[in-house]
Amino acid sequence: MINVIICDDDIDFCEIIEYKIKNHMKALEFDYKITKIHNLNDLKSLINENSADIVFIDIMVKDINSVN
């Protein structure tokens, strides 16, 4: 199973990314799980608790630079 995390404070953008990922995963017949979160603290906790194969993260999440 491929574990995907989407982290963005824009809920609509998360929905768009999730939709696109689902379409591609289904077309490729991959087994997957998508988790959507909306702040960096939840992202840190989730990554510490679980492994992720793919992480989509916005550069600026609630005015915090996620690159640092």
Predicted model as a PDB file, atoms N, CA, C, CB and O in Angstrom, pLDDT in the B-factor column:
MODEL        1                                                                  
ATOM      1  N   MET A   1       0.837  -1.185   0.000  1.00 92.00           N  
ATOM      2  CA  MET A   1       0.000   0.000   0.000  1.00 92.00           C  
ATOM      3  C   MET A   1       0.877   1.240   0.000  1.00 92.00           C  
ATOM      4  CB  MET A   1      -0.950   0.003   1.210  1.00 92.00           C  
ATOM      5  O   MET A   1       1.873   1.312   0.718  1.00 92.00           O  
ATOM      6  N   ILE A   2       0.498   2.201  -0.804  1.00 93.00           N  
ATOM      7  CA  ILE A   2       1.217   3.462  -0.880  1.00 93.00           C  
ATOM      8  C   ILE A   2       0.521   4.460   0.049  1.00 93.00           C  
ATOM      9  CB  ILE A   2       1.275   3.997  -2.355  1.00 93.00           C  
ATOM     10  O   ILE A   2      -0.667   4.739  -0.110  1.00 93.00           O  
ATOM     11  N   ASN A   3       1.264   4.992   1.013  1.00 94.00           N  
ATOM     12  CA  ASN A   3       0.731   5.973   1.949  1.00 94.00           C  
ATOM     13  C   ASN A   3       1.086   7.374   1.465  1.00 94.00           C  
ATOM     14  CB  ASN A   3       1.276   5.730   3.381  1.00 94.00           C  
ATOM     15  O   ASN A   3       2.259   7.719   1.320  1.00 94.00           O  
ATOM     16  N   VAL A   4       0.048   8.174   1.218  1.00 96.00           N  
ATOM     17  CA  VAL A   4       0.203   9.529   0.698  1.00 96.00           C  
ATOM     18  C   VAL A   4      -0.329  10.514   1.735  1.00 96.00           C  
ATOM     19  CB  VAL A   4      -0.538   9.699  -0.668  1.00 96.00           C  
ATOM     20  O   VAL A   4      -1.409  10.319   2.294  1.00 96.00           O  
ATOM     21  N   ILE A   5       0.440  11.575   1.985  1.00 95.00           N  
ATOM     22  CA  ILE A   5      -0.004  12.650   2.869  1.00 95.00           C  
ATOM     23  C   ILE A   5      -0.062  13.936   2.053  1.00 95.00           C  
ATOM     24  CB  ILE A   5       0.948  12.808   4.109  1.00 95.00           C  
ATOM     25  O   ILE A   5       0.862  14.261   1.308  1.00 95.00           O  
ATOM     26  N   ILE A   6      -1.169  14.661   2.211  1.00 95.00           N  
ATOM     27  CA  ILE A   6      -1.322  15.977   1.605  1.00 95.00           C  
ATOM     28  C   ILE A   6      -1.415  16.982   2.743  1.00 95.00           C  
ATOM     29  CB  ILE A   6      -2.586  16.047   0.663  1.00 95.00           C  
ATOM     30  O   ILE A   6      -2.299  16.879   3.593  1.00 95.00           O  
ATOM     31  N   CYS A   7      -0.508  17.954   2.764  1.00 92.00           N  
ATOM     32  CA  CYS A   7      -0.520  18.984   3.805  1.00 92.00           C  
ATOM     33  C   CYS A   7      -0.632  20.357   3.150  1.00 92.00           C  
ATOM     34  CB  CYS A   7       0.760  18.899   4.692  1.00 92.00           C  
ATOM     35  O   CYS A   7       0.279  20.818   2.463  1.00 92.00           O  
ATOM     36  N   ASP A   8      -1.777  20.993   3.384  1.00 90.00           N  
ATOM     37  CA  ASP A   8      -2.012  22.334   2.850  1.00 90.00           C  
ATOM     38  C   ASP A   8      -3.092  22.979   3.691  1.00 90.00           C  
ATOM     39  CB  ASP A   8      -2.418  22.295   1.337  1.00 90.00           C  
ATOM     40  O   ASP A   8      -4.054  22.315   4.078  1.00 90.00           O  
ATOM     41  N   ASP A   9      -2.952  24.256   3.977  1.00 87.00           N  
ATOM     42  CA  ASP A   9      -3.962  24.951   4.764  1.00 87.00           C  
ATOM     43  C   ASP A   9      -5.181  25.339   3.928  1.00 87.00           C  
ATOM     44  CB  ASP A   9      -3.360  26.186   5.398  1.00 87.00           C  
ATOM     45  O   ASP A   9      -6.198  25.756   4.481  1.00 87.00           O  
ATOM     46  N   ASP A  10      -5.092  25.208   2.622  1.00 88.00           N  
ATOM     47  CA  ASP A  10      -6.212  25.473   1.724  1.00 88.00           C  
ATOM     48  C   ASP A  10      -6.968  24.163   1.492  1.00 88.00           C  
ATOM     49  CB  ASP A  10      -5.718  26.087   0.368  1.00 88.00           C  
ATOM     50  O   ASP A  10      -6.499  23.288   0.764  1.00 88.00           O  
ATOM     51  N   ILE A  11      -8.133  24.038   2.112  1.00 91.00           N  
ATOM     52  CA  ILE A  11      -8.896  22.798   2.047  1.00 91.00           C  
ATOM     53  C   ILE A  11      -9.314  22.465   0.615  1.00 91.00           C  
ATOM     54  CB  ILE A  11     -10.124  22.895   2.938  1.00 91.00           C  
ATOM     55  O   ILE A  11      -9.306  21.299   0.221  1.00 91.00           O  
ATOM     56  N   ASP A  12      -9.674  23.474  -0.153  1.00 93.00           N  
ATOM     57  CA  ASP A  12     -10.066  23.233  -1.545  1.00 93.00           C  
ATOM     58  C   ASP A  12      -8.911  22.666  -2.359  1.00 93.00           C  
ATOM     59  CB  ASP A  12     -10.567  24.526  -2.187  1.00 93.00           C  
ATOM     60  O   ASP A  12      -9.109  21.772  -3.182  1.00 93.00           O  
ATOM     61  N   PHE A  13      -7.716  23.179  -2.134  1.00 92.00           N  
ATOM     62  CA  PHE A  13      -6.550  22.673  -2.853  1.00 92.00           C  
ATOM     63  C   PHE A  13      -6.276  21.217  -2.473  1.00 92.00           C  
ATOM     64  CB  PHE A  13      -5.313  23.547  -2.558  1.00 92.00           C  
ATOM     65  O   PHE A  13      -5.914  20.409  -3.329  1.00 92.00           O  
ATOM     66  N   CYS A  14      -6.446  20.882  -1.196  1.00 93.00           N  
ATOM     67  CA  CYS A  14      -6.284  19.487  -0.759  1.00 93.00           C  
ATOM     68  C   CYS A  14      -7.249  18.571  -1.498  1.00 93.00           C  
ATOM     69  CB  CYS A  14      -6.505  19.366   0.759  1.00 93.00           C  
ATOM     70  O   CYS A  14      -6.881  17.470  -1.909  1.00 93.00           O  
ATOM     71  N   GLU A  15      -8.481  19.030  -1.665  1.00 95.00           N  
ATOM     72  CA  GLU A  15      -9.485  18.234  -2.370  1.00 95.00           C  
ATOM     73  C   GLU A  15      -9.088  18.011  -3.834  1.00 95.00           C  
ATOM     74  CB  GLU A  15     -10.858  18.922  -2.294  1.00 95.00           C  
ATOM     75  O   GLU A  15      -9.253  16.913  -4.365  1.00 95.00           O  
ATOM     76  N   ILE A  16      -8.573  19.040  -4.470  1.00 95.00           N  
ATOM     77  CA  ILE A  16      -8.147  18.928  -5.871  1.00 95.00           C  
ATOM     78  C   ILE A  16      -6.999  17.932  -5.997  1.00 95.00           C  
ATOM     79  CB  ILE A  16      -7.720  20.310  -6.425  1.00 95.00           C  
ATOM     80  O   ILE A  16      -7.023  17.059  -6.865  1.00 95.00           O  
ATOM     81  N   ILE A  17      -6.003  18.059  -5.140  1.00 95.00           N  
ATOM     82  CA  ILE A  17      -4.858  17.131  -5.183  1.00 95.00           C  
ATOM     83  C   ILE A  17      -5.315  15.701  -4.908  1.00 95.00           C  
ATOM     84  CB  ILE A  17      -3.776  17.550  -4.154  1.00 95.00           C  
ATOM     85  O   ILE A  17      -4.886  14.769  -5.589  1.00 95.00           O  
ATOM     86  N   GLU A  18      -6.185  15.525  -3.912  1.00 96.00           N  
ATOM     87  CA  GLU A  18      -6.696  14.191  -3.599  1.00 96.00           C  
ATOM     88  C   GLU A  18      -7.416  13.583  -4.804  1.00 96.00           C  
ATOM     89  CB  GLU A  18      -7.645  14.252  -2.391  1.00 96.00           C  
ATOM     90  O   GLU A  18      -7.209  12.414  -5.129  1.00 96.00           O  
ATOM     91  N   TYR A  19      -8.244  14.362  -5.453  1.00 97.00           N  
ATOM     92  CA  TYR A  19      -8.975  13.894  -6.633  1.00 97.00           C  
ATOM     93  C   TYR A  19      -8.015  13.419  -7.726  1.00 97.00           C  
ATOM     94  CB  TYR A  19      -9.881  15.010  -7.177  1.00 97.00           C  
ATOM     95  O   TYR A  19      -8.202  12.352  -8.309  1.00 97.00           O  
ATOM     96  N   LYS A  20      -6.989  14.223  -7.992  1.00 95.00           N  
ATOM     97  CA  LYS A  20      -6.020  13.867  -9.037  1.00 95.00           C  
ATOM     98  C   LYS A  20      -5.234  12.608  -8.671  1.00 95.00           C  
ATOM     99  CB  LYS A  20      -5.052  15.030  -9.282  1.00 95.00           C  
ATOM    100  O   LYS A  20      -5.001  11.750  -9.522  1.00 95.00           O  
ATOM    101  N   ILE A  21      -4.826  12.499  -7.406  1.00 95.00           N  
ATOM    102  CA  ILE A  21      -4.083  11.309  -6.971  1.00 95.00           C  
ATOM    103  C   ILE A  21      -4.953  10.064  -7.105  1.00 95.00           C  
ATOM    104  CB  ILE A  21      -3.598  11.468  -5.509  1.00 95.00           C  
ATOM    105  O   ILE A  21      -4.497   9.037  -7.610  1.00 95.00           O  
ATOM    106  N   LYS A  22      -6.211  10.153  -6.653  1.00 95.00           N  
ATOM    107  CA  LYS A  22      -7.117   9.003  -6.739  1.00 95.00           C  
ATOM    108  C   LYS A  22      -7.282   8.531  -8.179  1.00 95.00           C  
ATOM    109  CB  LYS A  22      -8.484   9.357  -6.147  1.00 95.00           C  
ATOM    110  O   LYS A  22      -7.245   7.330  -8.447  1.00 95.00           O  
ATOM    111  N   ASN A  23      -7.463   9.464  -9.100  1.00 94.00           N  
ATOM    112  CA  ASN A  23      -7.631   9.089 -10.501  1.00 94.00           C  
ATOM    113  C   ASN A  23      -6.412   8.365 -11.044  1.00 94.00           C  
ATOM    114  CB  ASN A  23      -7.913  10.317 -11.341  1.00 94.00           C  
ATOM    115  O   ASN A  23      -6.556   7.376 -11.764  1.00 94.00           O  
ATOM    116  N   HIS A  24      -5.223   8.831 -10.718  1.00 94.00           N  
ATOM    117  CA  HIS A  24      -4.011   8.197 -11.213  1.00 94.00           C  
ATOM    118  C   HIS A  24      -3.763   6.855 -10.544  1.00 94.00           C  
ATOM    119  CB  HIS A  24      -2.821   9.107 -11.000  1.00 94.00           C  
ATOM    120  O   HIS A  24      -3.364   5.898 -11.207  1.00 94.00           O  
ATOM    121  N   MET A  25      -3.992   6.773  -9.257  1.00 93.00           N  
ATOM    122  CA  MET A  25      -3.777   5.507  -8.546  1.00 93.00           C  
ATOM    123  C   MET A  25      -4.733   4.430  -9.048  1.00 93.00           C  
ATOM    124  CB  MET A  25      -3.955   5.703  -7.031  1.00 93.00           C  
ATOM    125  O   MET A  25      -4.344   3.275  -9.216  1.00 93.00           O  
ATOM    126  N   LYS A  26      -5.981   4.815  -9.285  1.00 91.00           N  
ATOM    127  CA  LYS A  26      -6.952   3.848  -9.814  1.00 91.00           C  
ATOM    128  C   LYS A  26      -6.565   3.396 -11.216  1.00 91.00           C  
ATOM    129  CB  LYS A  26      -8.363   4.457  -9.830  1.00 91.00           C  
ATOM    130  O   LYS A  26      -6.671   2.213 -11.541  1.00 91.00           O  
ATOM    131  N   ALA A  27      -6.118   4.332 -12.045  1.00 92.00           N  
ATOM    132  CA  ALA A  27      -5.723   3.981 -13.411  1.00 92.00           C  
ATOM    133  C   ALA A  27      -4.537   3.019 -13.415  1.00 92.00           C  
ATOM    134  CB  ALA A  27      -5.375   5.245 -14.205  1.00 92.00           C  
ATOM    135  O   ALA A  27      -4.440   2.143 -14.274  1.00 92.00           O  
ATOM    136  N   LEU A  28      -3.636   3.193 -12.444  1.00 91.00           N  
ATOM    137  CA  LEU A  28      -2.462   2.326 -12.350  1.00 91.00           C  
ATOM    138  C   LEU A  28      -2.712   1.088 -11.490  1.00 91.00           C  
ATOM    139  CB  LEU A  28      -1.292   3.104 -11.789  1.00 91.00           C  
ATOM    140  O   LEU A  28      -1.842   0.231 -11.344  1.00 91.00           O  
ATOM    141  N   GLU A  29      -3.926   1.012 -10.921  1.00 92.00           N  
ATOM    142  CA  GLU A  29      -4.344  -0.115 -10.082  1.00 92.00           C  
ATOM    143  C   GLU A  29      -3.461  -0.290  -8.851  1.00 92.00           C  
ATOM    144  CB  GLU A  29      -4.337  -1.393 -10.893  1.00 92.00           C  
ATOM    145  O   GLU A  29      -3.162  -1.414  -8.447  1.00 92.00           O  
ATOM    146  N   PHE A  30      -3.046   0.832  -8.257  1.00 92.00           N  
ATOM    147  CA  PHE A  30      -2.266   0.806  -7.015  1.00 92.00           C  
ATOM    148  C   PHE A  30      -3.198   0.804  -5.815  1.00 92.00           C  
ATOM    149  CB  PHE A  30      -1.303   2.010  -6.944  1.00 92.00           C  
ATOM    150  O   PHE A  30      -4.272   1.404  -5.847  1.00 92.00           O  
ATOM    151  N   ASP A  31      -2.778   0.130  -4.765  1.00 94.00           N  
ATOM    152  CA  ASP A  31      -3.468   0.188  -3.487  1.00 94.00           C  
ATOM    153  C   ASP A  31      -2.883   1.381  -2.735  1.00 94.00           C  
ATOM    154  CB  ASP A  31      -3.313  -1.163  -2.668  1.00 94.00           C  
ATOM    155  O   ASP A  31      -1.663   1.490  -2.618  1.00 94.00           O  
ATOM    156  N   TYR A  32      -3.722   2.273  -2.226  1.00 95.00           N  
ATOM    157  CA  TYR A  32      -3.218   3.503  -1.636  1.00 95.00           C  
ATOM    158  C   TYR A  32      -4.099   3.965  -0.481  1.00 95.00           C  
ATOM    159  CB  TYR A  32      -3.125   4.593  -2.692  1.00 95.00           C  
ATOM    160  O   TYR A  32      -5.244   3.538  -0.337  1.00 95.00           O  
ATOM    161  N   LYS A  33      -3.538   4.843   0.329  1.00 95.00           N  
ATOM    162  CA  LYS A  33      -4.262   5.516   1.407  1.00 95.00           C  
ATOM    163  C   LYS A  33      -3.833   6.974   1.372  1.00 95.00           C  
ATOM    164  CB  LYS A  33      -3.976   4.855   2.821  1.00 95.00           C  
ATOM    165  O   LYS A  33      -2.640   7.273   1.328  1.00 95.00           O  
ATOM    166  N   ILE A  34      -4.809   7.885   1.392  1.00 96.00           N  
ATOM    167  CA  ILE A  34      -4.516   9.310   1.381  1.00 96.00           C  
ATOM    168  C   ILE A  34      -4.959   9.921   2.703  1.00 96.00           C  
ATOM    169  CB  ILE A  34      -5.210  10.011   0.188  1.00 96.00           C  
ATOM    170  O   ILE A  34      -6.088   9.716   3.149  1.00 96.00           O  
ATOM    171  N   THR A  35      -4.053  10.678   3.324  1.00 95.00           N  
ATOM    172  CA  THR A  35      -4.358  11.411   4.546  1.00 95.00           C  
ATOM    173  C   THR A  35      -4.172  12.894   4.261  1.00 95.00           C  
ATOM    174  CB  THR A  35      -3.454  10.943   5.736  1.00 95.00           C  
ATOM    175  O   THR A  35      -3.129  13.313   3.759  1.00 95.00           O  
ATOM    176  N   LYS A  36      -5.192  13.686   4.586  1.00 95.00           N  
ATOM    177  CA  LYS A  36      -5.111  15.132   4.381  1.00 95.00           C  
ATOM    178  C   LYS A  36      -5.012  15.810   5.741  1.00 95.00           C  
ATOM    179  CB  LYS A  36      -6.347  15.663   3.581  1.00 95.00           C  
ATOM    180  O   LYS A  36      -5.773  15.505   6.660  1.00 95.00           O  
ATOM    181  N   ILE A  37      -4.062  16.735   5.855  1.00 92.00           N  
ATOM    182  CA  ILE A  37      -3.914  17.523   7.076  1.00 92.00           C  
ATOM    183  C   ILE A  37      -3.698  18.977   6.688  1.00 92.00           C  
ATOM    184  CB  ILE A  37      -2.734  16.996   7.954  1.00 92.00           C  
ATOM    185  O   ILE A  37      -3.357  19.290   5.547  1.00 92.00           O  
ATOM    186  N   HIS A  38      -3.906  19.870   7.671  1.00 90.00           N  
ATOM    187  CA  HIS A  38      -3.934  21.286   7.326  1.00 90.00           C  
ATOM    188  C   HIS A  38      -2.986  22.151   8.151  1.00 90.00           C  
ATOM    189  CB  HIS A  38      -5.316  21.798   7.480  1.00 90.00           C  
ATOM    190  O   HIS A  38      -3.089  23.378   8.121  1.00 90.00           O  
ATOM    191  N   ASN A  39      -2.064  21.528   8.889  1.00 87.00           N  
ATOM    192  CA  ASN A  39      -1.056  22.323   9.595  1.00 87.00           C  
ATOM    193  C   ASN A  39       0.210  21.498   9.797  1.00 87.00           C  
ATOM    194  CB  ASN A  39      -1.602  22.818  10.959  1.00 87.00           C  
ATOM    195  O   ASN A  39       0.182  20.269   9.742  1.00 87.00           O  
ATOM    196  N   LEU A  40       1.309  22.189  10.028  1.00 86.00           N  
ATOM    197  CA  LEU A  40       2.616  21.529  10.098  1.00 86.00           C  
ATOM    198  C   LEU A  40       2.794  20.697  11.363  1.00 86.00           C  
ATOM    199  CB  LEU A  40       3.714  22.559  10.019  1.00 86.00           C  
ATOM    200  O   LEU A  40       3.507  19.695  11.334  1.00 86.00           O  
ATOM    201  N   ASN A  41       2.167  21.083  12.469  1.00 86.00           N  
ATOM    202  CA  ASN A  41       2.278  20.291  13.692  1.00 86.00           C  
ATOM    203  C   ASN A  41       1.665  18.908  13.516  1.00 86.00           C  
ATOM    204  CB  ASN A  41       1.604  21.014  14.856  1.00 86.00           C  
ATOM    205  O   ASN A  41       2.232  17.910  13.960  1.00 86.00           O  
ATOM    206  N   ASP A  42       0.502  18.851  12.864  1.00 89.00           N  
ATOM    207  CA  ASP A  42      -0.107  17.554  12.588  1.00 89.00           C  
ATOM    208  C   ASP A  42       0.745  16.731  11.629  1.00 89.00           C  
ATOM    209  CB  ASP A  42      -1.507  17.740  12.013  1.00 89.00           C  
ATOM    210  O   ASP A  42       0.824  15.509  11.751  1.00 89.00           O  
ATOM    211  N   LEU A  43       1.378  17.402  10.682  1.00 89.00           N  
ATOM    212  CA  LEU A  43       2.261  16.700   9.752  1.00 89.00           C  
ATOM    213  C   LEU A  43       3.424  16.062  10.500  1.00 89.00           C  
ATOM    214  CB  LEU A  43       2.786  17.661   8.670  1.00 89.00           C  
ATOM    215  O   LEU A  43       3.743  14.896  10.272  1.00 89.00           O  
ATOM    216  N   LYS A  44       4.056  16.817  11.389  1.00 88.00           N  
ATOM    217  CA  LYS A  44       5.175  16.272  12.170  1.00 88.00           C  
ATOM    218  C   LYS A  44       4.742  15.072  12.991  1.00 88.00           C  
ATOM    219  CB  LYS A  44       5.760  17.344  13.089  1.00 88.00           C  
ATOM    220  O   LYS A  44       5.434  14.054  13.020  1.00 88.00           O  
ATOM    221  N   SER A  45       3.614  15.181  13.652  1.00 90.00           N  
ATOM    222  CA  SER A  45       3.111  14.068  14.465  1.00 90.00           C  
ATOM    223  C   SER A  45       2.816  12.842  13.614  1.00 90.00           C  
ATOM    224  CB  SER A  45       1.850  14.488  15.219  1.00 90.00           C  
ATOM    225  O   SER A  45       3.177  11.721  13.974  1.00 90.00           O  
ATOM    226  N   LEU A  46       2.162  13.064  12.490  1.00 89.00           N  
ATOM    227  CA  LEU A  46       1.802  11.954  11.616  1.00 89.00           C  
ATOM    228  C   LEU A  46       3.028  11.244  11.071  1.00 89.00           C  
ATOM    229  CB  LEU A  46       0.943  12.446  10.471  1.00 89.00           C  
ATOM    230  O   LEU A  46       3.069  10.014  11.030  1.00 89.00           O  
ATOM    231  N   ILE A  47       4.020  12.004  10.654  1.00 88.00           N  
ATOM    232  CA  ILE A  47       5.232  11.392  10.118  1.00 88.00           C  
ATOM    233  C   ILE A  47       6.002  10.658  11.211  1.00 88.00           C  
ATOM    234  CB  ILE A  47       6.124  12.454   9.466  1.00 88.00           C  
ATOM    235  O   ILE A  47       6.594   9.611  10.947  1.00 88.00           O  
ATOM    236  N   ASN A  48       6.006  11.186  12.427  1.00 88.00           N  
ATOM    237  CA  ASN A  48       6.676  10.503  13.532  1.00 88.00           C  
ATOM    238  C   ASN A  48       5.979   9.193  13.897  1.00 88.00           C  
ATOM    239  CB  ASN A  48       6.735  11.415  14.753  1.00 88.00           C  
ATOM    240  O   ASN A  48       6.638   8.236  14.303  1.00 88.00           O  
ATOM    241  N   GLU A  49       4.653   9.142  13.756  1.00 86.00           N  
ATOM    242  CA  GLU A  49       3.882   7.953  14.120  1.00 86.00           C  
ATOM    243  C   GLU A  49       3.830   6.920  12.999  1.00 86.00           C  
ATOM    244  CB  GLU A  49       2.477   8.351  14.505  1.00 86.00           C  
ATOM    245  O   GLU A  49       3.782   5.720  13.269  1.00 86.00           O  
ATOM    246  N   ASN A  50       3.838   7.368  11.749  1.00 83.00           N  
ATOM    247  CA  ASN A  50       3.654   6.492  10.592  1.00 83.00           C  
ATOM    248  C   ASN A  50       4.673   6.824   9.517  1.00 83.00           C  
ATOM    249  CB  ASN A  50       2.226   6.617  10.031  1.00 83.00           C  
ATOM    250  O   ASN A  50       5.270   7.900   9.502  1.00 83.00           O  
ATOM    251  N   SER A  51       4.850   5.883   8.635  1.00 83.00           N  
ATOM    252  CA  SER A  51       5.707   6.172   7.495  1.00 83.00           C  
ATOM    253  C   SER A  51       4.846   6.673   6.342  1.00 83.00           C  
ATOM    254  CB  SER A  51       6.520   4.918   7.076  1.00 83.00           C  
ATOM    255  O   SER A  51       3.674   6.311   6.230  1.00 83.00           O  
ATOM    256  N   ALA A  52       5.420   7.489   5.505  1.00 90.00           N  
ATOM    257  CA  ALA A  52       4.732   7.998   4.324  1.00 90.00           C  
ATOM    258  C   ALA A  52       5.610   7.724   3.115  1.00 90.00           C  
ATOM    259  CB  ALA A  52       4.414   9.523   4.456  1.00 90.00           C  
ATOM    260  O   ALA A  52       6.828   7.891   3.165  1.00 90.00           O  
ATOM    261  N   ASP A  53       4.988   7.308   2.051  1.00 92.00           N  
ATOM    262  CA  ASP A  53       5.721   7.075   0.815  1.00 92.00           C  
ATOM    263  C   ASP A  53       5.816   8.345  -0.023  1.00 92.00           C  
ATOM    264  CB  ASP A  53       5.057   5.967   0.012  1.00 92.00           C  
ATOM    265  O   ASP A  53       6.823   8.591  -0.686  1.00 92.00           O  
ATOM    266  N   ILE A  54       4.750   9.149   0.015  1.00 93.00           N  
ATOM    267  CA  ILE A  54       4.700  10.390  -0.754  1.00 93.00           C  
ATOM    268  C   ILE A  54       4.080  11.468   0.131  1.00 93.00           C  
ATOM    269  CB  ILE A  54       3.885  10.208  -2.086  1.00 93.00           C  
ATOM    270  O   ILE A  54       3.062  11.237   0.783  1.00 93.00           O  
ATOM    271  N   VAL A  55       4.703  12.652   0.149  1.00 92.00           N  
ATOM    272  CA  VAL A  55       4.146  13.786   0.897  1.00 92.00           C  
ATOM    273  C   VAL A  55       4.049  14.977  -0.050  1.00 92.00           C  
ATOM    274  CB  VAL A  55       5.028  14.135   2.155  1.00 92.00           C  
ATOM    275  O   VAL A  55       5.043  15.404  -0.638  1.00 92.00           O  
ATOM    276  N   PHE A  56       2.838  15.504  -0.187  1.00 92.00           N  
ATOM    277  CA  PHE A  56       2.607  16.740  -0.919  1.00 92.00           C  
ATOM    278  C   PHE A  56       2.435  17.823   0.134  1.00 92.00           C  
ATOM    279  CB  PHE A  56       1.349  16.641  -1.882  1.00 92.00           C  
ATOM    280  O   PHE A  56       1.524  17.754   0.959  1.00 92.00           O  
ATOM    281  N   ILE A  57       3.315  18.829   0.109  1.00 89.00           N  
ATOM    282  CA  ILE A  57       3.255  19.870   1.128  1.00 89.00           C  
ATOM    283  C   ILE A  57       3.346  21.244   0.477  1.00 89.00           C  
ATOM    284  CB  ILE A  57       4.384  19.688   2.163  1.00 89.00           C  
ATOM    285  O   ILE A  57       4.161  21.483  -0.414  1.00 89.00           O  
ATOM    286  N   ASP A  58       2.499  22.122   0.941  1.00 82.00           N  
ATOM    287  CA  ASP A  58       2.495  23.502   0.467  1.00 82.00           C  
ATOM    288  C   ASP A  58       3.742  24.204   1.009  1.00 82.00           C  
ATOM    289  CB  ASP A  58       1.188  24.250   0.908  1.00 82.00           C  
ATOM    290  O   ASP A  58       4.194  23.893   2.111  1.00 82.00           O  
ATOM    291  N   ILE A  59       4.294  25.134   0.255  1.00 76.00           N  
ATOM    292  CA  ILE A  59       5.480  25.872   0.706  1.00 76.00           C  
ATOM    293  C   ILE A  59       5.161  26.721   1.932  1.00 76.00           C  
ATOM    294  CB  ILE A  59       6.022  26.764  -0.424  1.00 76.00           C  
ATOM    295  O   ILE A  59       5.939  26.762   2.885  1.00 76.00           O  
ATOM    296  N   MET A  60       4.010  27.400   1.904  1.00 69.00           N  
ATOM    297  CA  MET A  60       3.603  28.234   3.040  1.00 69.00           C  
ATOM    298  C   MET A  60       2.324  27.664   3.638  1.00 69.00           C  
ATOM    299  CB  MET A  60       3.396  29.721   2.607  1.00 69.00           C  
ATOM    300  O   MET A  60       1.269  27.680   3.004  1.00 69.00           O  
ATOM    301  N   VAL A  61       2.429  27.164   4.856  1.00 69.00           N  
ATOM    302  CA  VAL A  61       1.272  26.637   5.566  1.00 69.00           C  
ATOM    303  C   VAL A  61       1.008  27.535   6.757  1.00 69.00           C  
ATOM    304  CB  VAL A  61       1.494  25.158   6.012  1.00 69.00           C  
ATOM    305  O   VAL A  61       1.778  27.569   7.716  1.00 69.00           O  
ATOM    306  N   LYS A  62      -0.099  28.263   6.678  1.00 67.00           N  
ATOM    307  CA  LYS A  62      -0.473  29.225   7.727  1.00 67.00           C  
ATOM    308  C   LYS A  62       0.659  30.187   8.038  1.00 67.00           C  
ATOM    309  CB  LYS A  62      -0.885  28.490   8.999  1.00 67.00           C  
ATOM    310  O   LYS A  62       1.022  30.385   9.197  1.00 67.00           O  
ATOM    311  N   ASP A  63       1.212  30.780   6.992  1.00 58.00           N  
ATOM    312  CA  ASP A  63       2.281  31.784   7.082  1.00 58.00           C  
ATOM    313  C   ASP A  63       3.591  31.261   7.670  1.00 58.00           C  
ATOM    314  CB  ASP A  63       1.809  32.933   7.907  1.00 58.00           C  
ATOM    315  O   ASP A  63       4.422  32.052   8.115  1.00 58.00           O  
ATOM    316  N   ILE A  64       3.786  29.954   7.678  1.00 62.00           N  
ATOM    317  CA  ILE A  64       5.042  29.350   8.120  1.00 62.00           C  
ATOM    318  C   ILE A  64       5.677  28.686   6.908  1.00 62.00           C  
ATOM    319  CB  ILE A  64       4.816  28.316   9.288  1.00 62.00           C  
ATOM    320  O   ILE A  64       5.020  27.931   6.192  1.00 62.00           O  
ATOM    321  N   ASN A  65       6.944  28.965   6.682  1.00 57.00           N  
ATOM    322  CA  ASN A  65       7.665  28.367   5.573  1.00 57.00           C  
ATOM    323  C   ASN A  65       7.922  26.909   5.898  1.00 57.00           C  
ATOM    324  CB  ASN A  65       8.993  29.118   5.289  1.00 57.00           C  
ATOM    325  O   ASN A  65       8.662  26.609   6.835  1.00 57.00           O  
ATOM    326  N   SER A  66       7.325  25.993   5.144  1.00 55.00           N  
ATOM    327  CA  SER A  66       7.464  24.569   5.428  1.00 55.00           C  
ATOM    328  C   SER A  66       8.789  23.994   4.969  1.00 55.00           C  
ATOM    329  CB  SER A  66       6.350  23.816   4.785  1.00 55.00           C  
ATOM    330  O   SER A  66       9.107  22.851   5.298  1.00 55.00           O  
ATOM    331  N   VAL A  67       9.556  24.742   4.230  1.00 55.00           N  
ATOM    332  CA  VAL A  67      10.853  24.255   3.746  1.00 55.00           C  
ATOM    333  C   VAL A  67      11.855  24.163   4.885  1.00 55.00           C  
ATOM    334  CB  VAL A  67      11.398  25.171   2.640  1.00 55.00           C  
ATOM    335  O   VAL A  67      12.735  23.302   4.862  1.00 55.00           O  
ATOM    336  N   ASN A  68      11.738  25.025   5.869  1.00 54.00           N  
ATOM    337  CA  ASN A  68      12.700  25.022   6.983  1.00 54.00           C  
ATOM    338  C   ASN A  68      12.433  23.921   7.931  1.00 54.00           C  
ATOM    339  CB  ASN A  68      12.677  26.321   7.721  1.00 54.00           C  
ATOM    340  O   ASN A  68      13.146  23.774   8.923  1.00 54.00           O  
TER     341      ASN A  68                                                      
ENDMDL                                                                          
END                                                                             
